[in-house]
Amino acid sequence: MEFNLPVAAGLLVLLVGIGAGGLIGGGMMTLQTTLMMVVPSMLVFGAIAFVLGMKHGEFRATRV
């Protein structure tokens, strides 16, 4: 499987969707709290972790 931006973004959205579905289905939080607070923070954290991981991979790939 070749990872490019659309595939990686799709995987991030899929993981956030699974996590949000679990929280909603489990009744741990109200729907409004989950959709307005948890899901956006999950997306922001995922994007930051993705960028940091990509930059670290570029750094490791350029070191000989």
VMD Tcl script that builds the backbone (N, CA, C; Angstrom):
set m [mol new atoms 192]
animate dup $m
set s [atomselect $m all]
$s set {name element resname resid chain x y z} {
  {N N MET 1 A 0.847 -1.172 0.000}
  {CA C MET 1 A 0.000 0.000 0.000}
  {C C MET 1 A 0.891 1.233 0.000}
  {N N GLU 2 A 0.653 2.109 -0.942}
  {CA C GLU 2 A 1.430 3.337 -1.028}
  {C C GLU 2 A 0.691 4.453 -0.299}
  {N N PHE 3 A 1.387 5.086 0.623}
  {CA C PHE 3 A 0.769 6.171 1.377}
  {C C PHE 3 A 1.052 7.488 0.685}
  {N N ASN 4 A -0.028 8.175 0.334}
  {CA C ASN 4 A 0.067 9.536 -0.165}
  {C C ASN 4 A -0.924 10.365 0.649}
  {N N LEU 5 A -1.044 11.635 0.361}
  {CA C LEU 5 A -1.862 12.512 1.189}
  {C C LEU 5 A -3.335 12.088 1.250}
  {N N PRO 6 A -3.989 11.768 0.129}
  {CA C PRO 6 A -5.397 11.353 0.237}
  {C C PRO 6 A -5.597 10.064 1.041}
  {N N VAL 7 A -4.709 9.106 0.889}
  {CA C VAL 7 A -4.829 7.850 1.634}
  {C C VAL 7 A -4.609 8.108 3.123}
  {N N ALA 8 A -3.584 8.883 3.458}
  {CA C ALA 8 A -3.289 9.177 4.861}
  {C C ALA 8 A -4.414 9.976 5.508}
  {N N ALA 9 A -4.954 10.963 4.792}
  {CA C ALA 9 A -6.061 11.752 5.332}
  {C C ALA 9 A -7.301 10.878 5.513}
  {N N GLY 10 A -7.546 9.986 4.583}
  {CA C GLY 10 A -8.673 9.070 4.706}
  {C C GLY 10 A -8.537 8.147 5.905}
  {N N LEU 11 A -7.328 7.653 6.144}
  {CA C LEU 11 A -7.095 6.802 7.312}
  {C C LEU 11 A -7.288 7.578 8.607}
  {N N LEU 12 A -6.851 8.837 8.640}
  {CA C LEU 12 A -7.049 9.665 9.825}
  {C C LEU 12 A -8.536 9.880 10.100}
  {N N VAL 13 A -9.287 10.197 9.066}
  {CA C VAL 13 A -10.732 10.401 9.226}
  {C C VAL 13 A -11.411 9.101 9.649}
  {N N LEU 14 A -10.978 7.985 9.098}
  {CA C LEU 14 A -11.548 6.692 9.473}
  {C C LEU 14 A -11.296 6.384 10.948}
  {N N LEU 15 A -10.066 6.599 11.414}
  {CA C LEU 15 A -9.751 6.340 12.819}
  {C C LEU 15 A -10.528 7.254 13.756}
  {N N VAL 16 A -10.652 8.515 13.394}
  {CA C VAL 16 A -11.431 9.445 14.220}
  {C C VAL 16 A -12.899 9.036 14.214}
  {N N GLY 17 A -13.402 8.599 13.067}
  {CA C GLY 17 A -14.790 8.151 12.983}
  {C C GLY 17 A -15.055 6.924 13.840}
  {N N ILE 18 A -14.117 5.991 13.851}
  {CA C ILE 18 A -14.264 4.806 14.694}
  {C C ILE 18 A -14.246 5.192 16.168}
  {N N GLY 19 A -13.325 6.076 16.540}
  {CA C GLY 19 A -13.254 6.532 17.927}
  {C C GLY 19 A -14.507 7.276 18.354}
  {N N ALA 20 A -14.993 8.161 17.496}
  {CA C ALA 20 A -16.208 8.909 17.815}
  {C C ALA 20 A -17.415 7.980 17.880}
  {N N GLY 21 A -17.476 7.024 16.972}
  {CA C GLY 21 A -18.575 6.060 17.002}
  {C C GLY 21 A -18.579 5.236 18.274}
  {N N GLY 22 A -17.402 4.872 18.738}
  {CA C GLY 22 A -17.298 4.126 19.996}
  {C C GLY 22 A -17.754 4.952 21.184}
  {N N LEU 23 A -17.363 6.218 21.207}
  {CA C LEU 23 A -17.789 7.093 22.305}
  {C C LEU 23 A -19.292 7.330 22.284}
  {N N ILE 24 A -19.832 7.549 21.098}
  {CA C ILE 24 A -21.277 7.794 20.971}
  {C C ILE 24 A -22.053 6.525 21.285}
  {N N GLY 25 A -21.619 5.408 20.723}
  {CA C GLY 25 A -22.312 4.141 20.935}
  {C C GLY 25 A -22.221 3.645 22.364}
  {N N GLY 26 A -21.128 3.950 23.034}
  {CA C GLY 26 A -20.934 3.502 24.410}
  {C C GLY 26 A -21.672 4.347 25.421}
  {N N GLY 27 A -22.212 5.476 24.985}
  {CA C GLY 27 A -22.946 6.341 25.890}
  {C C GLY 27 A -22.074 6.993 26.949}
  {N N MET 28 A -20.792 7.160 26.651}
  {CA C MET 28 A -19.882 7.742 27.628}
  {C C MET 28 A -20.047 9.249 27.748}
  {N N MET 29 A -20.447 9.887 26.666}
  {CA C MET 29 A -20.643 11.337 26.642}
  {C C MET 29 A -21.892 11.634 25.837}
  {N N THR 30 A -22.374 12.842 25.986}
  {CA C THR 30 A -23.518 13.236 25.169}
  {C C THR 30 A -23.050 13.427 23.726}
  {N N LEU 31 A -23.982 13.332 22.812}
  {CA C LEU 31 A -23.664 13.485 21.392}
  {C C LEU 31 A -23.091 14.868 21.121}
  {N N GLN 32 A -23.680 15.888 21.716}
  {CA C GLN 32 A -23.223 17.256 21.486}
  {C C GLN 32 A -21.784 17.450 21.969}
  {N N THR 33 A -21.469 16.938 23.136}
  {CA C THR 33 A -20.111 17.061 23.663}
  {C C THR 33 A -19.118 16.336 22.771}
  {N N THR 34 A -19.481 15.158 22.329}
  {CA C THR 34 A -18.576 14.378 21.487}
  {C C THR 34 A -18.315 15.082 20.164}
  {N N LEU 35 A -19.362 15.582 19.518}
  {CA C LEU 35 A -19.193 16.179 18.195}
  {C C LEU 35 A -18.581 17.574 18.240}
  {N N MET 36 A -18.818 18.313 19.308}
  {CA C MET 36 A -18.326 19.694 19.350}
  {C C MET 36 A -16.971 19.842 20.030}
  {N N MET 37 A -16.593 18.904 20.885}
  {CA C MET 37 A -15.342 19.046 21.619}
  {C C MET 37 A -14.348 17.927 21.326}
  {N N VAL 38 A -14.801 16.696 21.337}
  {CA C VAL 38 A -13.881 15.563 21.245}
  {C C VAL 38 A -13.410 15.341 19.811}
  {N N VAL 39 A -14.323 15.299 18.857}
  {CA C VAL 39 A -13.951 15.008 17.472}
  {C C VAL 39 A -12.995 16.069 16.906}
  {N N PRO 40 A -13.269 17.374 17.084}
  {CA C PRO 40 A -12.291 18.350 16.574}
  {C C PRO 40 A -10.908 18.216 17.213}
  {N N SER 41 A -10.875 17.946 18.515}
  {CA C SER 41 A -9.565 17.795 19.155}
  {C C SER 41 A -8.862 16.536 18.669}
  {N N MET 42 A -9.602 15.475 18.379}
  {CA C MET 42 A -8.997 14.263 17.824}
  {C C MET 42 A -8.403 14.548 16.436}
  {N N LEU 43 A -9.118 15.323 15.626}
  {CA C LEU 43 A -8.619 15.656 14.288}
  {C C LEU 43 A -7.376 16.533 14.362}
  {N N VAL 44 A -7.368 17.517 15.246}
  {CA C VAL 44 A -6.204 18.396 15.375}
  {C C VAL 44 A -4.996 17.610 15.869}
  {N N PHE 45 A -5.191 16.785 16.896}
  {CA C PHE 45 A -4.079 15.977 17.402}
  {C C PHE 45 A -3.568 15.028 16.326}
  {N N GLY 46 A -4.462 14.402 15.588}
  {CA C GLY 46 A -4.044 13.490 14.523}
  {C C GLY 46 A -3.247 14.206 13.446}
  {N N ALA 47 A -3.680 15.411 13.085}
  {CA C ALA 47 A -2.957 16.179 12.065}
  {C C ALA 47 A -1.569 16.582 12.555}
  {N N ILE 48 A -1.477 17.016 13.814}
  {CA C ILE 48 A -0.171 17.396 14.366}
  {C C ILE 48 A 0.753 16.187 14.439}
  {N N ALA 49 A 0.236 15.061 14.910}
  {CA C ALA 49 A 1.055 13.851 14.998}
  {C C ALA 49 A 1.482 13.385 13.610}
  {N N PHE 50 A 0.618 13.525 12.622}
  {CA C PHE 50 A 0.943 13.137 11.252}
  {C C PHE 50 A 2.092 13.984 10.710}
  {N N VAL 51 A 2.001 15.304 10.896}
  {CA C VAL 51 A 3.039 16.201 10.383}
  {C C VAL 51 A 4.376 15.945 11.090}
  {N N LEU 52 A 4.335 15.791 12.416}
  {CA C LEU 52 A 5.571 15.505 13.142}
  {C C LEU 52 A 6.183 14.179 12.708}
  {N N GLY 53 A 5.359 13.168 12.520}
  {CA C GLY 53 A 5.853 11.871 12.062}
  {C C GLY 53 A 6.439 11.947 10.663}
  {N N MET 54 A 5.805 12.717 9.795}
  {CA C MET 54 A 6.304 12.867 8.438}
  {C C MET 54 A 7.649 13.596 8.442}
  {N N LYS 55 A 7.755 14.643 9.225}
  {CA C LYS 55 A 9.017 15.375 9.294}
  {C C LYS 55 A 10.128 14.516 9.912}
  {N N HIS 56 A 9.785 13.726 10.908}
  {CA C HIS 56 A 10.781 12.833 11.497}
  {C C HIS 56 A 11.224 11.780 10.485}
  {N N GLY 57 A 10.296 11.267 9.715}
  {CA C GLY 57 A 10.651 10.308 8.662}
  {C C GLY 57 A 11.547 10.919 7.606}
  {N N GLU 58 A 11.255 12.164 7.235}
  {CA C GLU 58 A 12.127 12.851 6.264}
  {C C GLU 58 A 13.522 13.038 6.855}
  {N N PHE 59 A 13.593 13.405 8.110}
  {CA C PHE 59 A 14.887 13.587 8.782}
  {C C PHE 59 A 15.670 12.281 8.803}
  {N N ARG 60 A 15.003 11.189 9.149}
  {CA C ARG 60 A 15.679 9.884 9.215}
  {C C ARG 60 A 16.114 9.421 7.830}
  {N N ALA 61 A 15.324 9.742 6.805}
  {CA C ALA 61 A 15.644 9.297 5.449}
  {C C ALA 61 A 16.830 10.047 4.869}
  {N N THR 62 A 17.054 11.275 5.322}
  {CA C THR 62 A 18.147 12.063 4.758}
  {C C THR 62 A 19.465 11.835 5.495}
  {N N ARG 63 A 19.424 11.207 6.671}
  {CA C ARG 63 A 20.652 10.899 7.415}
  {C C ARG 63 A 21.262 9.615 6.880}
  {N N VAL 64 A 22.549 9.632 6.645}
  {CA C VAL 64 A 23.219 8.446 6.111}
  {C C VAL 64 A 24.068 7.782 7.156}
}
mol reanalyze $m
mol bondsrecalc $m
mol representation Tube
mol addrep $m
